[in-house]
């Protein structure tokens, strides 16, 4: 628990520093970690594997990775290349996470180096060179050098490596991560880019955001670093909208193949009542089918053993060694034979059913993933859209403008997504970017008479701020609880409607 708490806290802090917004306040972290099922409204948009029954609690970690991918995509869209700066930041970030480079190992560092050397020595002793060489010291040094070169080529690190070696190894990982990110964004780039450069890209963004319900005017800058906080958040909304459209197109492309596969499975008559595509893919259903097959195999083994014993009793009777009468032996053979046929038939039926279902699931896996990703994306989009007025409020407050014009067309948005509501999933909006942590004073406080406040007055005001922020957090918890109860009622109501 402490490890995931530390990881999530670190990801939360980095997310805030890089301009992102957390899914829920950090003061709820312990509650979410202890009771993930009770906080599904925060977790659902970030679950990679539906139906597993084990909610993934690493929300801030996933949010941070997504935010970084968005930032990278911004540059890809504009053709901006900052590989050197990005790599330097990547190296520093990796160093911060590496105990060796943070200087936290102290005396253990030498022990790690010694262990590494002993492992290399043990591996070397198993090679032909170690057995045939006349100079084992030179052969070992050559072995170590080859291993070093191979590690650098594939991006592996090891204890005691130099700064230059460390950067060279990390460059392999950096380039691989960048390539994977670019490959993942190819579909989005095709949707976002046009033939007429950046102006067409902006026009596409305006049109798509307007369709989704955002009518506020905005200006995207070719240099993303010159955009204000609100424009960046609207750009992030567009980024996630493109992912939504990508999943939607994937579903449409695979729909015909899926329909044919489902019709084939239904026609096979192996489905039980109330079984659907969704229920077949759950962990519970998969385990149930595996259990049924296991029980059928055990029943067949027991039937085979009964048949063997019945035949053995008949063999004994030939030599006069059976204590059973002829009628009893015949009845035992008949019972064993009937049981064996039944067990074989049951296993055959279960095997056919499981194989047909497995074939369907494998063939339509891409469709199912795209469908789930689309549902998850709709939840995330509702949360992002709900944050727009709060981001605008922060920007206006920073600029000294108290007027809020969110530019949200709520009527149009509801028509766009009638089945998904921010209230349905229980996600509440934050009032500010980070209202939950106290910050130290950086300047001397001045009272109304122009004099400096004493330590006692400063402490009282600081305590008042802490109390106010704790009150905010308690209010957020209260809102979350209300939303969660509302979600439970809606889920129960929908369940009754389905039945």
Residue pairs with C-beta under 8 A, 6 or more apart in sequence:
1 33
4 33
4 57
4 58
5 29
5 30
5 33
7 58
7 61
8 29
8 33
8 57
8 58
8 59
8 60
8 61
9 26
9 29
9 60
11 58
11 60
11 61
11 63
11 64
12 22
12 26
12 29
12 60
14 64
15 21
15 22
15 60
15 63
15 64
15 67
16 22
16 433
16 434
18 64
18 67
18 68
18 71
19 67
19 229
19 232
20 63
20 64
20 67
21 233
21 387
21 391
21 430
21 433
22 60
22 63
22 430
23 42
23 45
23 46
23 59
23 60
23 63
23 383
23 427
24 32
24 39
24 42
24 59
24 476
24 480
25 430
25 435
25 436
25 473
25 476
26 436
26 437
27 436
27 470
27 473
27 476
27 477
28 39
28 42
28 473
28 476
28 477
28 480
31 38
31 39
31 477
32 39
32 42
32 43
32 57
32 59
33 57
36 43
36 55
36 57
37 55
38 484
39 480
39 484
40 55
40 426
40 484
40 487
41 425
41 426
41 427
41 480
41 483
41 484
41 487
42 59
42 427
42 480
43 55
43 56
43 57
43 59
44 376
44 379
44 425
45 376
45 377
45 379
45 380
45 383
45 425
46 56
46 58
46 59
46 62
46 63
46 376
47 55
47 56
47 376
48 56
49 56
50 281
50 372
51 278
51 281
51 282
51 283
51 284
52 283
53 282
53 283
53 284
56 62
67 236
69 181
69 184
69 185
70 235
70 236
70 239
71 224
72 178
72 181
72 185
73 181
73 185
73 188
73 189
73 239
74 80
74 224
74 235
74 239
75 81
75 82
75 224
76 182
76 185
76 189
77 189
77 192
77 193
77 201
78 198
78 222
78 223
78 224
80 223
80 224
83 178
86 174
86 178
87 170
87 171
87 174
90 170
90 174
91 166
91 167
91 170
94 101
94 170
95 101
95 102
96 102
99 105
100 109
100 112
100 159
101 166
105 112
109 159
109 160
112 159
112 160
113 159
113 160
115 159
116 158
116 159
116 160
120 140
120 143
120 144
120 147
121 140
123 143
124 130
124 139
124 140
124 143
124 144
127 143
129 139
129 142
129 143
130 136
130 139
130 140
130 143
133 139
148 158
148 165
150 156
151 157
151 158
151 169
152 165
152 168
152 169
152 172
153 172
154 172
155 169
155 170
155 171
155 172
155 173
155 176
156 169
157 166
157 169
157 170
161 169
187 246
188 239
188 242
188 243
188 246
191 204
191 242
191 245
191 246
192 201
192 204
192 205
192 242
193 200
193 201
194 200
194 201
194 203
194 204
198 220
198 222
201 220
202 220
205 220
205 235
205 238
206 218
208 238
208 241
208 242
208 245
209 234
209 237
209 238
209 241
210 409
211 416
212 237
212 241
212 381
212 385
212 413
212 416
213 385
213 408
213 409
213 410
213 412
213 413
213 416
214 234
214 237
214 385
214 388
214 407
214 408
214 409
215 407
215 408
215 409
215 412
216 234
216 388
216 392
216 405
216 406
216 407
216 408
217 407
218 230
218 231
218 234
219 231
220 227
220 231
220 235
221 227
221 231
224 232
224 235
227 235
228 395
229 391
229 394
229 395
229 398
230 388
230 391
230 392
230 395
233 384
233 387
233 388
233 391
234 388
236 384
237 381
237 384
237 385
237 388
240 377
240 380
240 381
240 384
241 381
243 373
243 377
244 374
244 377
244 378
244 381
247 370
247 371
247 373
247 374
247 377
248 374
250 366
250 367
250 370
251 367
251 370
251 371
251 374
254 364
254 366
254 367
254 370
255 367
257 363
257 364
257 367
258 364
258 367
261 360
261 363
261 364
262 277
262 360
262 364
264 360
265 271
265 356
265 357
265 360
268 356
270 352
270 353
270 356
270 357
275 285
277 364
277 368
279 285
280 357
280 360
280 361
281 361
281 368
289 350
289 353
289 354
289 357
292 350
292 354
293 347
293 350
293 351
293 354
296 343
296 346
296 347
296 350
296 351
297 347
299 343
299 346
299 347
300 340
300 343
300 344
300 346
300 347
302 343
303 336
303 339
303 340
303 342
303 343
303 344
304 340
304 343
306 335
306 336
306 339
306 340
307 336
307 337
307 339
307 340
309 336
310 329
310 332
310 333
310 335
310 336
310 337
311 333
313 322
313 324
313 329
313 332
314 322
314 329
314 333
316 322
317 324
317 326
317 329
322 329
324 332
361 368
378 417
378 419
378 420
379 420
379 425
379 427
381 417
382 417
382 420
382 421
382 422
382 425
382 427
383 422
383 425
383 427
385 408
385 413
385 422
386 422
386 427
386 429
387 429
387 430
388 406
388 407
388 408
389 404
389 406
389 408
389 429
390 429
390 430
390 431
390 432
392 404
392 405
392 406
392 407
393 404
394 432
394 433
396 402
396 403
396 404
423 483
423 486
424 486
424 487
424 490
425 483
425 487
426 480
426 483
426 484
426 486
426 487
427 483
428 476
428 479
428 480
428 483
430 476
431 472
435 469
435 472
435 473
436 469
436 472
436 473
437 469
438 462
438 465
438 466
438 469
441 458
441 462
444 452
444 453
445 452
445 453
445 457
445 458
445 461
446 452
446 453
447 453
447 457
453 461
